Amino acid sequence: MTDPILQSERNPGATPARPGLVSDVDVTIVFPVQTHKAELENVIGALGGALTELGLTWECILVFDGIKGTLWERALELQRETRDQVRTIALHKPFGASVCLSSAFEHALGGLILTTPPYVQSDPVDLKKLFAAIDDGADFVTTWRSSRVDSKLNRVQSGAFNWVVRKVVGASFHDMNSTLRVMRREVLEQLTIYGSIYRYLPAVAYRQGFRVDEVPVRHLVEWGGAGIFGAGLYLRRALDLLGLMFLARFTHKPLRFFGALGGSLMLLGGLMAGTQFAMWLSSDMAFGLYQRSPFIVGVLLGVLGAQIVGFGLVGEIIVFTQAKNVREYRIERIYE
């Protein structure tokens, strides 16, 4: 393993990471530690060495997501050995990758943020492609693992998942599960990161108006075995995609989403109840409408649909009153 290289040359022309703070760090590596198997030294050595070869100064922030023990003690040793080029943040319980990224960003000094999986998943040499895209004007660069080494079944599942994401977002992303990414500080300053949004960050940044590029990288290794995942995971992914669809298409037009859903339920309920009412009028049966189950179901669907439409109206009111504080566009440059 290549030991982390201490920063020996400073860049006096670097952009301050925060107002009033002069920083000589070009890149902050954000490393969420969510498993005891995380390869701290391998990842830091590989990424740090690649960044140094590119002539970039760097730091690494290790965010321990409720993880303690020998791995935490080794991280503290790395911090001492590297004179705080490697820093550590401890969360008292697991909060997820989004919270790890947010907490690291609050303390990051770099003008660029590089996120990484807990092991050397892709070839560090390909980092030059990511930073070449940044130099070319990209705000966010995500990776596409090419020549994948995991099982065919996993590739099929990943391909189907990414196909759905492309249809929802309207962008040509091929590997939303690859977390080797680099982004400008401005992206994280303007995006709200929560829940499972970390996985879909390229899509959210794209919808916000940032330039998001995808570059292929050589896939080296993949943790985890092949097989069908649990039903809970598929359900969570489906709910995530539903939330992503709402964020991508209906954040500023909630009535369109809730109105379409509620209107469909009202129409279905009206047809069911109306059909039963017509049958009741034309029949000589003694029992009333309240004894016809389809009629009751139709009425309930109509009420539910009206409530959902009401949610959409409330959402429209909230968007209208907060419109001056919420934007779905980004000004790239003003020419004067």
ABEGO torsion letter per residue (X at the ends): XBBBBBBABBBAABBBABBGBBBABABBBBBBBABAABBAAAAAAAAAAAAAAAGBBBBBBBBBBGBBEAAAAAAAAAAAAAGGABBBBBBABBAEAAAAAAAAAAABABABBBBBBABBABBAAAAAAAAAAAAAGBABBBBBBBGBABBAAAAAAAAAAAAAAAAAAGBBBABAABABBBBBAAAAAABBBBEAAAAAAAAAAAAAGBBBBBBBBBBABBBEBBEBBBAAAAAAAAAAAAAAAAAAAAAABAAAAAAAAAAAAAAAAAAAAAAAAAAAAABABABBAAABAAAAAAAAAAAAAAAAAAAAAAAAAAAAAAAAABBABBBABBBX
